[in-house]
Amino acid sequence: MENFKRTFSIPRLDPGKSSSEDLDLIREMPLTVSVNGLTLATTMRTPGLEKAQAAGLCLGDGILTSREDLLGFEEDASENSTHIQVRASDEAFQRAQKLVEERGKGQPFPPGASDEDIADLLSSPIAPFTADEPQVDRLKAHEHAQAIWNKQHIHHITRSAHASFVFDRGLNQLSMAEDVGRHNALDKALGMVFLDGKTAQAEVIIVSCRMNKDVVRKCANARIPVVFSISRPTTAAVLMARKLNMTLALSTRDGGVYVFSGRKRIG
């Protein structure tokens, strides 16, 4: 049995007849990630790539900023849940403490905050990208974006998985991951690149989900400036990307590419 799914016998109703069909459904199981004993998050995710997900979560949250920040992992797994303890440097632990403290205060948005105000608050802790690099081949990126469904093993079986793909500037694939949660898929893909020591090569991401503020934040913290998707971004994502000098682009089915920010990187 593949651990990411379970098979259920489901009634199927069609015009004039009924039947039963075995369907593979994607699993959701809890994962808790801690940093040096401090609980960072508990999320429902598809089983698999737990250490990569923990590393990617910490990278996307700005806790791990280099490979030297990660000292190791401790894993406590049962049949129904997994706890990953990230052993991190003192500096990384301080960043984790600050993040948990800020989250405990709730959303920082003042009453009546505009879209621009929200984007300012969300992007202010992150350093903007200063160079209009890399130059990305539009046609090649479009081909990759439109082909993502064909590369998704879990989605092909369950019809309900998100995916994230990480590439270098030449659009050579460095990692890919699938998960029931779009942010989990992104964390796993980022974590795989981080654990492989290839973060310096990672410059382009293609996601199957819409680009929202969290996708932009995670990619910015991972220092990946170019994000492609097959769904339109949110307003917060576009405004954040413009403030951070990131590129957000949408690949359309008819061969076009919408560039919502960072036009200079798309060739």
Phi and psi in degrees as a GROMACS rama.xvg file:
@    title "Ramachandran Plot"
@    xaxis  label "Phi"
@    yaxis  label "Psi"
@TYPE xy
-78.7106  131.301  GLU-2
-69.6526  -14.9408  ASN-3
-83.0497  -4.50694  PHE-4
-142.202  161.969  LYS-5
-133.774  149.844  ARG-6
-104.049  130.403  THR-7
-122.628  144.486  PHE-8
-87.9437  116.697  SER-9
-119.546  131.024  ILE-10
-62.8816  138.475  PRO-11
-121.521  128.585  ARG-12
-110.189  122.426  LEU-13
-123.303  161.792  ASP-14
-55.2406  116.919  PRO-15
82.5079  0.959027  GLY-16
-159.343  163.681  LYS-17
-137.648  155.724  SER-18
-154.444  -178.043  SER-19
-125.529  139.975  SER-20
-137.558  138.364  GLU-21
-81.9474  122.389  ASP-22
-120.34  136.809  LEU-23
-87.8195  122.518  ASP-24
-112.431  139.333  LEU-25
-70.9776  144.395  ILE-26
-92.8922  149.697  ARG-27
-123.069  118.193  GLU-28
-131.777  148.426  MET-29
-75.2865  139.339  PRO-30
-128.387  125.921  LEU-31
-107.731  131.743  THR-32
-116.147  126.512  VAL-33
-122.853  154.877  SER-34
-122.581  113.317  VAL-35
49.258  41.7478  ASN-36
90.9363  -9.2337  GLY-37
-95.3349  119.914  LEU-38
-69.7064  123.249  THR-39
-94.4695  -44.2127  LEU-40
-165.592  151.737  ALA-41
-124.972  126.925  THR-42
-135.382  152.771  THR-43
-90.3955  124.52  MET-44
-143  167.534  ARG-45
-79.1505  129.402  THR-46
-55.7241  142.642  PRO-47
121.605  144.745  GLY-48
57.7979  41.5636  LEU-49
-64.0507  -43.2953  GLU-50
-67.383  -38.9081  LYS-51
-63.0431  -41.0997  ALA-52
-63.9421  -42.0234  GLN-53
-63.2902  -43.798  ALA-54
-65.016  -42.6755  ALA-55
-66.3887  -36.9456  GLY-56
-61.0174  -44.9462  LEU-57
-68.9225  -35.1022  CYS-58
-66.5451  -48.0051  LEU-59
-67.6489  -22.8255  GLY-60
-90.3084  1.20131  ASP-61
79.1602  14.7923  GLY-62
-83.5985  -49.0493  ILE-63
-93.3646  118.909  LEU-64
-111.945  -10.8488  THR-65
-154.778  165.106  SER-66
-63.1516  -26.4988  ARG-67
-69.1832  -19.8009  GLU-68
-71.4699  -22.5832  ASP-69
-96.4884  117.198  LEU-70
-98.2455  -17.6565  LEU-71
153.386  -174.331  GLY-72
-132.156  153.638  PHE-73
-127.866  129.434  GLU-74
-117.775  131.242  GLU-75
-124.048  104.036  ASP-76
-119.603  138.279  ALA-77
-119.954  -174.919  SER-78
-64.4536  -30.7121  GLU-79
-114.929  -6.37608  ASN-80
-156.095  162.802  SER-81
-139.42  139.72  THR-82
-121.731  120.138  HIS-83
-107.254  119.534  ILE-84
-97.3566  117.331  GLN-85
-89.2517  120.128  VAL-86
-91.1836  115.672  ARG-87
-124.636  164.641  ALA-88
-65.9726  164.656  SER-89
-60  -40.005  ASP-90
-65.0736  -41.9199  GLU-91
-66.0804  -38.4955  ALA-92
-64.2441  -37.9945  PHE-93
-62.7337  -39.0795  GLN-94
-66.1567  -37.0025  ARG-95
-65.1617  -42.739  ALA-96
-60.4595  -43.7305  GLN-97
-63.619  -41.5003  LYS-98
-64.4523  -46.2283  LEU-99
-63.1028  -39.0982  VAL-100
-64.0884  -43.1598  GLU-101
-66.0181  -39.9781  GLU-102
-65.9067  -30.7078  ARG-103
-67.3389  -19.2706  GLY-104
-83.3241  -8.92721  LYS-105
86.2966  -176.192  GLY-106
-63.9943  134.517  GLN-107
-84.9863  5.79182  PRO-108
-77.1637  125.412  PHE-109
-73.118  158.133  PRO-110
-56.8633  136.242  PRO-111
77.9859  12.8666  GLY-112
-63.3517  135.818  ALA-113
-82.0159  171.612  SER-114
-56.8212  -40.8785  ASP-115
-66.6713  -39.59  GLU-116
-61.4306  -43.924  ASP-117
-64.0179  -43.6754  ILE-118
-62.8156  -38.4697  ALA-119
-60.0777  -47.4713  ASP-120
-64.557  -40.8776  LEU-121
-71.9647  -33.3497  LEU-122
-92.5256  -16.1368  SER-123
-59.1536  -34.1005  SER-124
-76.5889  -5.46555  PRO-125
-109.755  134.725  ILE-126
-72.3483  129.805  ALA-127
-66.1122  156.483  PRO-128
-77.7292  134.341  PHE-129
-97.7258  -22.7997  THR-130
-105.941  144.242  ALA-131
-86.8667  51.7528  ASP-132
-124.427  155.602  GLU-133
-84.9041  167.805  PRO-134
-87.842  120.334  GLN-135
-107.61  131.387  VAL-136
-70.269  113.887  ASP-137
-60.352  -45.7093  ARG-138
-65.7844  -40.799  LEU-139
-68.1934  -41.0426  LYS-140
-63.5626  -40.2717  ALA-141
-61.6759  -42.751  HIS-142
-61.8461  -43.021  GLU-143
-63.4037  -44.408  HIS-144
-63.0917  -41.4006  ALA-145
-75.7274  -14.8203  GLN-146
-97.7669  2.04624  ALA-147
-63.911  -33.197  ILE-148
-62.4434  -33.2022  TRP-149
-72.8709  -13.7707  ASN-150
-102.008  4.58913  LYS-151
-103.506  102.443  GLN-152
-65.6418  -48.2243  HIS-153
-67.4395  -42.4334  ILE-154
-65.5124  -36.371  HIS-155
-60.6821  -36.0211  HIS-156
-84.1449  -41.9262  ILE-157
-103.915  -17.3246  THR-158
60.9163  27.414  ARG-159
-153.917  41.7884  SER-160
-123.706  142.736  ALA-161
-90.1827  161.981  HIS-162
-142.735  150.205  ALA-163
-133.333  138.906  SER-164
-124.442  134.347  PHE-165
-112.209  134.593  VAL-166
-129.108  160.546  PHE-167
-85.971  -177.175  ASP-168
-66.8045  -23.0748  ARG-169
-86.1365  6.37283  GLY-170
62.8201  37.295  LEU-171
-89.3825  128.421  ASN-172
-70.7945  130.61  GLN-173
-101.795  -32.7632  LEU-174
-162.3  162.014  SER-175
-152.824  149.872  MET-176
-150.011  150.843  ALA-177
-122.449  151.783  GLU-178
-165.294  158.034  ASP-179
-63.4452  -28.3324  VAL-180
-102.92  132.918  GLY-181
-63.8733  -38.5116  ARG-182
-72.1934  -32.5253  HIS-183
-64.1741  -42.7699  ASN-184
-60.3296  -41.3875  ALA-185
-65.941  -44.5242  LEU-186
-58.68  -43.4457  ASP-187
-63.6178  -44.7718  LYS-188
-64.9925  -42.0198  ALA-189
-64.1798  -43.2243  LEU-190
-64.152  -37.1406  GLY-191
-61.4138  -43.5726  MET-192
-65.6641  -41.8423  VAL-193
-61.7938  -47.7882  PHE-194
-68.6382  -26.559  LEU-195
-82.0883  -3.04196  ASP-196
71.2741  30.3717  GLY-197
-115.949  20.4028  LYS-198
-62.9202  -31.9903  THR-199
-66.9563  -25.489  ALA-200
-86.208  -19.8447  GLN-201
-77.0964  115.692  ALA-202
-134.24  -9.94925  GLU-203
-136.685  137.682  VAL-204
-126.91  139.595  ILE-205
-119.17  126.842  ILE-206
-118.959  148.777  VAL-207
-84.7156  -12.2796  SER-208
-97.1178  176.364  CYS-209
-69.7257  152.911  ARG-210
-88.2578  113.443  MET-211
-117.021  -174.532  ASN-212
-59.8961  -35.5416  LYS-213
-72.7505  -35.8751  ASP-214
-62.9554  -44.8453  VAL-215
-62.8771  -45.7452  VAL-216
-60.5297  -46.8802  ARG-217
-63.5851  -44.1037  LYS-218
-66.6578  -38.1826  CYS-219
-65.1816  -44.453  ALA-220
-64.8073  -31.8019  ASN-221
-80.5821  -1.71309  ALA-222
61.4387  45.3265  ARG-223
-113.248  111.968  ILE-224
-86.9585  -13.3542  PRO-225
-120.484  125.708  VAL-226
-128.564  123.743  VAL-227
-109.192  149.725  PHE-228
-146.877  174.832  SER-229
-112.851  10.9451  ILE-230
-129.27  153.343  SER-231
-67.4599  146.436  ARG-232
-80.6187  167.278  PRO-233
-83.0923  164.492  THR-234
-62.695  -40.8194  THR-235
-62.0015  -39.2167  ALA-236
-62.6788  -44.9406  ALA-237
-65.3742  -45.7942  VAL-238
-65.8307  -39.4676  LEU-239
-62.69  -46.083  MET-240
-61.3174  -38.7446  ALA-241
-66.6092  -37.4265  ARG-242
-69.694  -32.3638  LYS-243
-94.2616  2.81415  LEU-244
57.2612  46.473  ASN-245
-103.667  162.736  MET-246
-106.652  122.932  THR-247
-115.957  126.283  LEU-248
-137.25  148.176  ALA-249
-119.613  124.292  LEU-250
-90.3632  124.509  SER-251
-98.0129  158.302  THR-252
-67.5639  -24.1378  ARG-253
-91.2539  11.9946  ASP-254
100.339  -2.92019  GLY-255
-89.6228  168.497  GLY-256
-136.292  121.317  VAL-257
-88.8518  131.395  TYR-258
-114.376  106.686  VAL-259
-83.3763  -22.5128  PHE-260
-161.211  155.533  SER-261
68.8358  43.77  GLY-262
-57.8932  -31.1825  ARG-263
-64.236  -19.9598  LYS-264
-84.674  -11.2744  ARG-265
-100.166  117.14  ILE-266
